Amino acid sequence: MRVPAAEIDIDEGLVRALLQAQHPDLAGLPLVRAADGWDNVMWRLGPDLAVRLPQRALGAGFARVEHRWLPELARAVAADVPAPVRIGTPTGDYPWTWAIVPWFEGRTADVQPLSPDGVRSLGWALHTLHTPAPADAPVNPYRGVGLVEREDPLPGLEALYDGAVPPALRRGWLRALEAEAVSAAGRPLWVHGDLHARNLVVSGGGDLRAIIDWGDLGAGDPAVDLSCLWTVLEPGQHGLFCAGYGPVDGPLLGRARGWALVFATIFASLEDDPGAVAIGRRTLGLLQG
C-alpha cells in the first residue's frame, strides 16, 4: 500500500497567487511548506497562520466538512482546533475551496509524547467532543461506522506477518466483532475519525496543544476515536485518559481495540511512509500485550 498521489501540484507560486487575488492583506507574509498529508498540503503563513489546501478531489470534500462544522465545534471542544479564519474559493488555476487556519506551535505526538497531564487533557477533549451529533451532521462512510462495514484487516495482517497472523491479533479482531454484535453504538456522536498521533500537536512540555486534521469528522461510534488508547498512548496510561474522559465500558473498549487494529494494519502497510509504518508496528505490538 502506498500514500495516494497528489492530483495537483501546489507550489509556493500557486499559494502566493491565491493569496494575492483573494486575501491581499496576507499575501506579503512569509510562506513555508509545512506538511503534506494524504489529502491536503499545509503552508505556514507568517508566524500565526497556515494555508490548508486540498490536493485531491476526495480531500476537497473533506475540507468542506471542516469549513462547515469546525467553527461550531471549536466553541465546544476543550482543545484548540483549526477552525478557518478565512475561506478561499476556486479559481481557474485551482479547482477547490481552501482555507486559512491558525498555526499551532508544537510537535506531533509521534515525535513529542503527551505528558500525564496531556493524556488527561486528551481524554477531556474527547469527552467534550463525543456529544450527540445533529441530524444534519456528516456521516463518513469509512470512519465511525460499524466494524463489520470496514474491510477485514486479517488479509492485511497476513501480508504483514507472512501468512502467520499472531494469535492475539486474530483473537482481538474477533472479540471486537463480538463486542459490536452484543452492544452496538447508540445515538451517533460527534467523532474526529482520524485521531492518530500525527493529528495531535503537543507542546515541548508534553501538554496537548491542538487536535488537527478534521476531514473525517462525522457522526458515528466514538470507538473510532478511542483507538487512540493504543495508537497514541503509552502502556499504563489508560487510567490517566479515563480520568479526563470518564469510564469506558467493556463493549466500547472492545470496539475501540478493533479500530486500533484497523488503523495499525493500514499504517504498517504504507511502504513509502516509514513514520507511519513505525506507528503501525508499535500499535500492533501493544495490541498483542
Residue frames relative to the residue before (quaternion, step in Angstrom):
aa qw qx qy qz dx dy dz
M 1.0000 0.0000 0.0000 0.0000 0.00 0.00 0.00
R 0.1132 -0.7975 0.5910 0.0423 3.55 -1.03 0.85
V 0.5945 -0.5418 0.4515 0.3862 3.56 -1.26 0.46
P 0.5110 -0.6609 0.4394 0.3302 3.65 -0.82 0.88
A 0.4685 -0.6839 0.4873 0.2744 3.56 -1.02 0.82
A 0.5355 -0.6024 0.4863 0.3375 3.54 -1.19 0.63
E 0.3641 -0.7384 0.5312 0.1999 3.56 -1.10 0.74
I 0.7705 0.1569 -0.1096 0.6081 3.58 1.28 -0.15
D 0.3896 -0.7091 0.5402 0.2314 3.57 -1.02 0.82
I 0.0978 -0.8037 0.5869 0.0109 3.56 -0.54 1.20
D 0.0220 0.8214 -0.5663 0.0645 3.55 -0.03 1.31
E 0.7347 -0.4251 0.2865 0.4444 3.55 -1.30 0.12
G 0.6275 0.5574 -0.3439 0.4211 3.58 0.97 -0.77
L 0.6579 0.5005 -0.3080 0.4709 3.57 0.98 -0.84
V 0.6665 0.4995 -0.3106 0.4580 3.59 0.86 -0.94
R 0.6576 0.5090 -0.3133 0.4586 3.57 0.92 -0.89
A 0.6525 0.5147 -0.3200 0.4548 3.59 0.97 -0.80
L 0.6349 0.5194 -0.3302 0.4669 3.59 1.01 -0.78
L 0.6591 0.5027 -0.3094 0.4659 3.57 0.95 -0.85
Q 0.6646 0.5144 -0.3117 0.4433 3.57 0.87 -0.90
A 0.6975 0.4779 -0.2737 0.4584 3.57 1.00 -0.80
Q 0.8249 0.2821 -0.1016 0.4792 3.58 0.93 -0.90
H 0.7883 0.1173 -0.0625 0.6007 3.60 1.12 -0.56
P 0.0417 -0.8739 0.4835 0.0286 3.59 0.71 1.06
D 0.5915 0.5797 -0.3759 0.4157 3.60 1.14 -0.47
L 0.7147 0.4071 -0.2402 0.5155 3.60 1.25 -0.38
A 0.4998 0.7213 -0.3958 0.2706 3.57 1.24 -0.35
G 0.6781 0.5052 -0.3040 0.4389 3.61 1.12 -0.44
L 0.5064 0.6583 -0.4268 0.3578 3.60 1.23 -0.13
P 0.5956 -0.5696 0.4157 0.3848 3.62 -1.14 0.53
L 0.1813 -0.7642 0.6128 0.0874 3.55 -1.14 0.76
V 0.0478 0.7800 -0.6214 0.0563 3.58 -0.87 0.99
R 0.4262 -0.6869 0.5187 0.2783 3.58 -0.80 0.99
A 0.1683 -0.8477 0.5017 0.0382 3.55 -0.59 1.18
A 0.8166 -0.0888 0.1051 0.5606 3.62 0.92 -0.77
D 0.1391 -0.7432 0.6480 0.0913 3.54 -1.24 0.65
G 0.1055 -0.7995 0.5898 0.0414 3.56 -0.65 1.11
W 0.7371 -0.3538 0.2959 0.4940 3.55 -1.26 -0.34
D 0.8308 0.2540 -0.0721 0.4900 3.55 0.84 -1.03
N 0.7999 0.2368 -0.0891 0.5442 3.59 1.13 -0.59
V 0.2178 -0.7088 0.6426 0.1930 3.51 -1.37 0.30
M 0.2123 -0.7839 0.5768 0.0877 3.56 -1.06 0.81
W 0.0866 -0.7625 0.6404 0.0315 3.54 -0.96 1.01
R 0.3570 -0.7105 0.5585 0.2363 3.58 -0.79 0.97
L 0.1511 -0.7926 0.5900 0.0281 3.53 -0.93 1.03
G 0.8088 -0.0987 0.0251 0.5793 3.56 -0.22 1.26
P 0.7499 -0.4270 0.2586 0.4341 3.61 -1.19 -0.28
D 0.8195 0.3310 -0.1090 0.4549 3.60 1.02 -0.74
L 0.7384 0.3885 -0.2098 0.5097 3.60 1.23 -0.14
A 0.1179 -0.7583 0.6319 0.1089 3.54 -1.36 0.18
V 0.3090 -0.7081 0.6009 0.2051 3.55 -1.24 0.57
R 0.1017 -0.8024 0.5881 0.0038 3.56 -0.67 1.17
L 0.0149 0.8285 -0.5527 0.0893 3.54 -0.51 1.24
P 0.4388 -0.6705 0.5234 0.2896 3.61 -0.86 0.87
Q 0.1665 -0.7826 0.5912 0.1011 3.56 -1.12 0.73
R 0.7144 0.2745 -0.2399 0.5973 3.56 1.36 0.27
A 0.6044 -0.5701 0.4068 0.3798 3.58 -1.13 0.58
L 0.6153 0.5386 -0.3514 0.4559 3.59 1.03 -0.74
G 0.6615 0.5093 -0.3018 0.4604 3.58 0.98 -0.84
A 0.5939 0.5730 -0.3679 0.4285 3.58 1.11 -0.62
G 0.6342 0.5162 -0.3269 0.4737 3.58 1.06 -0.69
F 0.6483 0.5050 -0.3124 0.4766 3.56 0.99 -0.83
A 0.6247 0.5487 -0.3405 0.4391 3.60 1.01 -0.79
R 0.6337 0.5293 -0.3409 0.4494 3.59 0.96 -0.76
V 0.6011 0.5402 -0.3544 0.4704 3.59 1.10 -0.64
E 0.6515 0.5085 -0.3139 0.4673 3.59 0.91 -0.89
H 0.6743 0.5097 -0.3084 0.4364 3.58 0.83 -0.97
R 0.6832 0.4957 -0.2849 0.4542 3.58 1.02 -0.80
W 0.8421 0.3017 -0.1121 0.4329 3.56 0.70 -1.07
L 0.5836 0.6195 -0.3945 0.3465 3.62 1.02 -0.56
P 0.6035 0.5456 -0.3975 0.4244 3.68 0.90 -0.56
E 0.6658 0.4777 -0.3069 0.4840 3.60 1.04 -0.69
L 0.6967 0.4746 -0.2891 0.4537 3.58 0.83 -0.94
A 0.5741 0.5987 -0.3809 0.4085 3.59 1.10 -0.58
R 0.6642 0.4959 -0.3053 0.4687 3.58 1.13 -0.56
A 0.7320 0.4362 -0.2268 0.4717 3.59 1.20 -0.43
V 0.6963 0.4865 -0.2779 0.4486 3.58 1.00 -0.80
A 0.3968 -0.7411 0.5024 0.2025 3.56 -0.89 1.00
A 0.6418 0.3987 -0.3745 0.5374 3.55 0.74 1.15
D 0.5524 -0.5838 0.4613 0.3758 3.56 -1.18 0.44
V 0.0438 -0.7705 0.6358 0.0111 3.55 -1.06 0.82
P 0.5150 -0.6868 0.4221 0.2912 3.62 -1.06 0.66
A 0.0144 0.8037 -0.5918 0.0607 3.57 0.52 1.17
P 0.5297 -0.6623 0.4140 0.3306 3.63 -0.80 0.92
V 0.2505 -0.7374 0.6054 0.1644 3.55 -1.12 0.74
R 0.7583 0.0610 -0.0656 0.6457 3.58 1.30 -0.35
I 0.2289 -0.7457 0.6087 0.1449 3.56 -1.21 0.58
G 0.1986 -0.7622 0.6059 0.1117 3.54 -1.07 0.84
T 0.3301 -0.7617 0.5332 0.1628 3.57 -1.10 0.68
P 0.6409 -0.5284 0.3799 0.4072 3.61 -1.21 0.36
T 0.1363 -0.7592 0.6306 0.0857 3.54 -1.30 0.49
G 0.7033 -0.4281 0.3351 0.4581 3.55 -1.26 -0.15
D 0.7193 0.4261 -0.2385 0.4942 3.58 1.18 -0.52
Y 0.7806 0.1835 -0.0974 0.5895 3.58 1.21 -0.41
P 0.3286 -0.8451 0.3963 0.1439 3.60 -0.45 1.23
W 0.7633 0.4120 -0.1912 0.4594 3.62 1.15 -0.33
T 0.5820 -0.5390 0.4742 0.3820 3.53 -1.35 0.26
W 0.0667 -0.7953 0.6026 -0.0033 3.57 -1.01 0.85
A 0.2735 -0.7884 0.5365 0.1262 3.59 -1.22 0.19
I 0.2772 -0.6652 0.6586 0.2165 3.47 -1.41 0.40
V 0.0586 -0.8215 0.5648 -0.0516 3.56 -0.67 1.17
P 0.6174 -0.5169 0.4062 0.4321 3.61 -1.22 0.18
W 0.3265 -0.6921 0.6034 0.2244 3.53 -1.27 0.52
F 0.1682 -0.7880 0.5877 0.0732 3.57 -0.82 1.03
E 0.3329 -0.7617 0.5263 0.1789 3.54 -0.57 1.17
G 0.4899 0.6361 -0.4913 0.3376 3.57 -0.93 0.88
R 0.4219 -0.6600 0.5467 0.2959 3.53 -1.32 -0.29
T 0.5501 -0.6219 0.4321 0.3520 3.57 -1.10 0.55
A 0.6467 -0.5959 0.3357 0.3377 3.52 -1.19 0.69
D 0.5743 0.5567 -0.4055 0.4427 3.61 1.17 -0.15
V 0.6994 0.4107 -0.2487 0.5295 3.58 1.28 -0.36
Q 0.7786 0.1661 -0.0597 0.6022 3.57 1.01 -0.90
P 0.2702 -0.7962 0.5139 0.1702 3.62 -0.14 1.21
L 0.5570 -0.5928 0.4730 0.3386 3.52 -1.25 0.52
S 0.4310 -0.6545 0.5584 0.2721 3.54 -1.15 0.69
P 0.6905 -0.4325 0.3316 0.4756 3.64 -1.18 0.07
D 0.6542 0.4865 -0.3193 0.4831 3.60 0.95 -0.80
G 0.6337 0.5354 -0.3266 0.4528 3.57 1.05 -0.73
V 0.6267 0.5256 -0.3314 0.4702 3.58 1.06 -0.73
R 0.6515 0.4974 -0.3130 0.4798 3.60 0.94 -0.84
S 0.6452 0.5216 -0.3223 0.4559 3.57 0.99 -0.81
L 0.6207 0.5253 -0.3405 0.4720 3.58 1.04 -0.73
G 0.6390 0.5230 -0.3254 0.4608 3.58 0.96 -0.83
W 0.6773 0.4808 -0.2967 0.4712 3.58 0.91 -0.89
A 0.6213 0.5424 -0.3452 0.4479 3.60 0.99 -0.78
L 0.6846 0.4603 -0.2925 0.4837 3.60 0.92 -0.84
H 0.5757 0.5674 -0.3736 0.4550 3.59 1.12 -0.59
T 0.7075 0.4448 -0.2645 0.4813 3.58 0.93 -0.86
L 0.6327 0.5145 -0.3314 0.4745 3.61 1.18 -0.42
H 0.7221 0.4666 -0.2552 0.4424 3.56 0.83 -1.02
T 0.3051 0.7139 -0.5495 0.3088 3.53 0.42 1.34
P 0.6750 -0.5033 0.3227 0.4324 3.61 -1.13 0.45
A 0.3416 -0.7431 0.5458 0.1825 3.55 -0.86 1.02
P 0.5215 -0.6394 0.4515 0.3397 3.61 -1.04 0.64
A 0.6904 -0.5071 0.3263 0.3997 3.54 -1.26 0.40
D 0.7329 0.4093 -0.2410 0.4871 3.60 1.08 -0.63
A 0.3478 0.7342 -0.5080 0.2860 3.59 1.21 0.35
P 0.5378 -0.6203 0.4479 0.3540 3.61 -1.07 0.61
V 0.2127 -0.7355 0.6267 0.1454 3.54 -1.26 0.48
N 0.2261 -0.7831 0.5678 0.1147 3.54 -0.56 1.17
P 0.3841 -0.7676 0.4594 0.2283 3.63 -0.58 1.06
Y 0.6993 0.4583 -0.2669 0.4791 3.59 1.26 -0.17
R 0.7775 0.2573 -0.1201 0.5612 3.61 1.17 -0.49
G 0.7904 0.3006 -0.2136 0.4893 3.56 -1.01 0.72
V 0.5588 0.5795 -0.3913 0.4458 3.57 1.28 -0.06
G 0.6714 -0.4717 0.3613 0.4429 3.55 -1.26 0.00
L 0.5969 -0.5796 0.4144 0.3688 3.56 -1.12 0.63
V 0.6224 0.5495 -0.3521 0.4320 3.59 1.06 -0.65
E 0.6481 0.5046 -0.3191 0.4727 3.59 1.24 -0.33
R 0.5934 0.5502 -0.3619 0.4628 3.56 1.29 -0.13
E 0.5815 -0.5492 0.4560 0.3904 3.54 -1.26 0.39
D 0.5288 -0.6384 0.4632 0.3136 3.56 -0.90 0.95
P 0.3406 -0.7734 0.4915 0.2103 3.64 -0.66 1.01
L 0.5030 0.6969 -0.4255 0.2835 3.60 1.16 -0.37
P 0.6318 0.5008 -0.3715 0.4604 3.68 0.88 -0.61
G 0.6419 0.5140 -0.3273 0.4655 3.59 1.01 -0.73
L 0.6466 0.5064 -0.3147 0.4758 3.55 1.05 -0.76
E 0.6095 0.5443 -0.3558 0.4535 3.58 1.03 -0.69
A 0.6502 0.5024 -0.3163 0.4741 3.58 1.02 -0.77
L 0.6666 0.5084 -0.3046 0.4520 3.58 0.97 -0.81
Y 0.7869 0.3039 -0.1358 0.5196 3.57 1.02 -0.83
D 0.5262 -0.6779 0.3933 0.3299 3.59 1.14 0.65
G 0.7671 -0.4033 0.1857 0.4631 3.53 0.92 0.97
A 0.7085 0.4208 -0.2513 0.5077 3.59 1.22 -0.30
V 0.1324 -0.8126 0.5652 0.0524 3.59 0.22 1.27
P 0.4976 -0.6504 0.4707 0.3283 3.62 -0.80 0.91
P 0.5507 -0.6529 0.3992 0.3334 3.61 -0.79 0.95
A 0.6290 0.5491 -0.3492 0.4253 3.61 0.98 -0.74
L 0.6619 0.4923 -0.3117 0.4716 3.59 1.04 -0.71
R 0.6376 0.5131 -0.3291 0.4711 3.57 0.98 -0.79
R 0.6617 0.4910 -0.3108 0.4738 3.60 0.92 -0.89
G 0.6377 0.5496 -0.3326 0.4250 3.57 0.96 -0.82
W 0.6626 0.4939 -0.3112 0.4692 3.58 0.96 -0.81
L 0.6630 0.4982 -0.3117 0.4638 3.59 0.90 -0.85
R 0.6565 0.4941 -0.3137 0.4759 3.60 1.01 -0.75
A 0.6080 0.5385 -0.3586 0.4602 3.58 1.07 -0.62
L 0.6532 0.4950 -0.3147 0.4789 3.58 0.97 -0.80
E 0.6288 0.5216 -0.3321 0.4714 3.59 1.05 -0.71
A 0.6372 0.5245 -0.3266 0.4606 3.58 0.99 -0.83
E 0.6506 0.5041 -0.3168 0.4715 3.57 1.02 -0.76
A 0.6570 0.5281 -0.3166 0.4350 3.58 0.99 -0.79
V 0.7369 0.4228 -0.2426 0.4684 3.59 0.94 -0.85
S 0.8091 0.0756 -0.0216 0.5824 3.60 1.12 -0.49
A 0.1048 -0.8117 0.5739 0.0286 3.54 0.20 1.27
A 0.6309 -0.5350 0.3965 0.3981 3.55 -1.21 0.47
G 0.4564 -0.6804 0.5067 0.2685 3.56 -1.16 0.66
R 0.8252 -0.1029 0.0996 0.5464 3.55 -0.99 -0.84
P 0.5263 -0.6534 0.4290 0.3346 3.61 -0.83 0.88
L 0.1966 -0.7664 0.6052 0.0877 3.53 -1.01 0.93
W 0.5960 -0.5113 0.4549 0.4200 3.55 -1.27 0.24
V 0.0247 0.7844 -0.6195 0.0187 3.59 -0.95 0.85
H 0.5236 -0.6187 0.4898 0.3212 3.55 -1.17 0.65
G 0.2840 -0.8242 0.4424 0.2106 3.54 0.99 -0.90
D 0.7972 0.1632 -0.0745 0.5764 3.60 1.19 -0.36
L 0.2395 0.8390 -0.4558 0.1757 3.54 1.06 0.85
H 0.2382 0.7513 -0.5781 0.2112 3.57 0.40 1.21
A 0.7600 -0.4417 0.2394 0.4122 3.54 -1.33 0.26
R 0.6574 0.5272 -0.3223 0.4313 3.60 1.04 -0.65
N 0.6888 0.4513 -0.2836 0.4914 3.58 1.25 -0.20
L 0.6074 0.4653 -0.3718 0.5257 3.54 1.25 0.51
V 0.1978 -0.7653 0.6041 0.1014 3.57 -0.78 1.07
V 0.1167 -0.8148 0.5676 -0.0163 3.55 -0.75 1.17
S 0.4523 -0.6766 0.5108 0.2770 3.56 -1.03 0.80
G 0.6954 -0.4776 0.3363 0.4185 3.55 -1.29 0.22
G 0.6965 0.4556 -0.2666 0.4860 3.56 1.19 -0.53
G 0.6118 -0.5925 0.3358 0.4022 3.57 1.27 0.08
D 0.4733 0.6607 -0.4573 0.3609 3.60 1.24 0.15
L 0.5167 -0.6068 0.4975 0.3424 3.55 -1.18 0.56
R 0.2086 -0.8023 0.5515 0.0933 3.57 -0.61 1.16
A 0.7853 -0.1826 0.1594 0.5696 3.61 0.87 -0.87
I 0.2810 -0.6830 0.6391 0.2149 3.52 -1.39 0.33
I 0.0949 -0.8362 0.5400 -0.0128 3.56 -0.60 1.17
D 0.7952 0.3476 -0.2411 0.4344 3.56 -1.44 -0.03
W 0.1216 0.8322 -0.5165 0.1611 3.53 0.42 1.34
G 0.2734 0.8109 -0.4890 0.1689 3.61 1.12 0.40
D 0.7068 0.4353 -0.2611 0.4927 3.59 1.13 -0.57
L 0.2831 0.7875 -0.4929 0.2383 3.57 1.29 0.27
G 0.2973 0.7537 -0.5543 0.1907 3.54 -1.02 0.79
A 0.5785 -0.5438 0.4681 0.3880 3.52 -1.37 -0.15
G 0.3344 0.7559 -0.5099 0.2384 3.57 -0.78 0.93
D 0.7349 -0.3823 0.3345 0.4493 3.50 -1.34 -0.50
P 0.4272 -0.7257 0.4709 0.2631 3.64 -0.65 1.02
A 0.4602 0.6853 -0.4509 0.3395 3.60 1.21 -0.20
V 0.5883 0.5862 -0.3829 0.4045 3.60 1.05 -0.66
D 0.7004 0.4430 -0.2717 0.4894 3.62 1.00 -0.76
L 0.6534 0.5229 -0.3240 0.4412 3.59 1.05 -0.68
S 0.4088 0.6731 -0.4838 0.3818 3.57 1.27 0.15
C 0.5304 0.6437 -0.4003 0.3797 3.60 1.21 -0.40
L 0.4958 0.6486 -0.4349 0.3800 3.61 1.20 -0.29
W 0.7574 0.2984 -0.1777 0.5529 3.59 1.19 -0.55
T 0.7051 0.4811 -0.2904 0.4325 3.61 0.92 -0.78
V 0.7682 0.3268 -0.1674 0.5245 3.60 1.20 -0.51
L 0.7634 0.4359 -0.2277 0.4187 3.56 0.67 -1.13
E 0.4930 -0.6229 0.5247 0.3061 3.50 -1.37 0.38
P 0.6347 -0.5086 0.3900 0.4318 3.61 -1.17 0.39
G 0.7889 0.3139 -0.2411 0.4702 3.57 -0.99 0.84
Q 0.6233 0.5701 -0.3421 0.4117 3.61 1.24 -0.06
H 0.4130 0.7278 -0.4758 0.2707 3.61 1.19 -0.02
G 0.6443 0.5267 -0.3262 0.4484 3.59 0.98 -0.78
L 0.6273 0.5249 -0.3317 0.4700 3.58 1.01 -0.78
F 0.6386 0.5235 -0.3236 0.4620 3.57 0.96 -0.87
C 0.7076 0.4664 -0.2703 0.4569 3.58 0.81 -0.98
A 0.5373 0.5948 -0.4101 0.4351 3.59 1.22 -0.33
G 0.7090 0.3957 -0.2498 0.5277 3.57 1.17 -0.53
Y 0.7284 0.4642 -0.2397 0.4433 3.56 0.91 -0.94
G 0.4675 -0.6134 0.4948 0.4004 3.53 0.90 -0.98
P 0.6984 -0.4772 0.3128 0.4320 3.59 -1.25 0.17
V 0.1874 -0.7495 0.6276 0.0960 3.54 -1.19 0.74
D 0.3129 -0.7830 0.5021 0.1920 3.58 -0.50 1.13
G 0.7341 -0.4752 0.2816 0.3950 3.53 -1.30 0.36
P 0.6852 0.4748 -0.3124 0.4554 3.63 0.78 -0.87
L 0.6386 0.5088 -0.3314 0.4727 3.60 0.99 -0.77
L 0.6491 0.5075 -0.3163 0.4701 3.57 0.98 -0.83
G 0.6409 0.5293 -0.3245 0.4513 3.58 1.01 -0.76
R 0.6583 0.4870 -0.3116 0.4820 3.57 0.97 -0.83
A 0.6303 0.5338 -0.3323 0.4554 3.59 1.02 -0.80
R 0.6338 0.5241 -0.3314 0.4624 3.57 1.01 -0.76
G 0.6288 0.5300 -0.3292 0.4641 3.55 1.07 -0.73
W 0.6523 0.4980 -0.3144 0.4771 3.59 0.98 -0.80
A 0.6132 0.5384 -0.3535 0.4573 3.59 1.02 -0.72
L 0.6494 0.5075 -0.3174 0.4690 3.58 1.01 -0.75
V 0.6136 0.5390 -0.3432 0.4639 3.59 1.02 -0.77
F 0.7056 0.4609 -0.2723 0.4642 3.58 0.76 -1.04
A 0.6529 0.5234 -0.3272 0.4390 3.59 0.90 -0.87
T 0.6389 0.5246 -0.3292 0.4563 3.59 1.00 -0.79
I 0.6443 0.5113 -0.3197 0.4704 3.58 0.97 -0.84
F 0.6871 0.4913 -0.2918 0.4488 3.58 0.77 -1.03
A 0.6941 0.4868 -0.2899 0.4439 3.57 0.82 -0.94
S 0.6725 0.5068 -0.2873 0.4565 3.60 1.22 -0.40
L 0.5465 0.6343 -0.3940 0.3792 3.62 1.26 -0.17
E 0.2150 -0.8541 0.4612 0.1077 3.53 0.24 1.31
D 0.7280 0.4097 -0.2532 0.4879 3.61 1.15 -0.45
D 0.6850 0.4050 -0.2818 0.5361 3.61 1.25 0.37
P 0.2177 -0.8252 0.5049 0.1295 3.62 0.16 1.24
G 0.6237 0.5472 -0.3504 0.4344 3.59 1.04 -0.68
A 0.6588 0.4916 -0.3052 0.4808 3.55 0.98 -0.82
V 0.6154 0.5428 -0.3445 0.4560 3.58 1.01 -0.78
A 0.6466 0.5224 -0.3234 0.4521 3.59 0.94 -0.84
I 0.6410 0.5076 -0.3233 0.4764 3.59 0.98 -0.82
G 0.6761 0.5082 -0.2960 0.4438 3.56 0.89 -0.94
R 0.6754 0.4894 -0.2979 0.4642 3.57 0.88 -0.91
R 0.6236 0.5361 -0.3331 0.4613 3.57 1.01 -0.80
T 0.6717 0.4994 -0.2951 0.4608 3.57 0.91 -0.95
L 0.6394 0.5184 -0.3328 0.4600 3.59 0.94 -0.82
G 0.6293 0.5309 -0.3326 0.4600 3.57 1.06 -0.71
L 0.6661 0.4987 -0.3023 0.4651 3.59 0.94 -0.89
L 0.6632 0.5147 -0.3115 0.4451 3.58 0.99 -0.79
Q 0.6476 0.4977 -0.3301 0.4731 3.60 1.19 -0.23
G 0.5750 0.6237 -0.3596 0.3887 3.56 1.32 -0.24
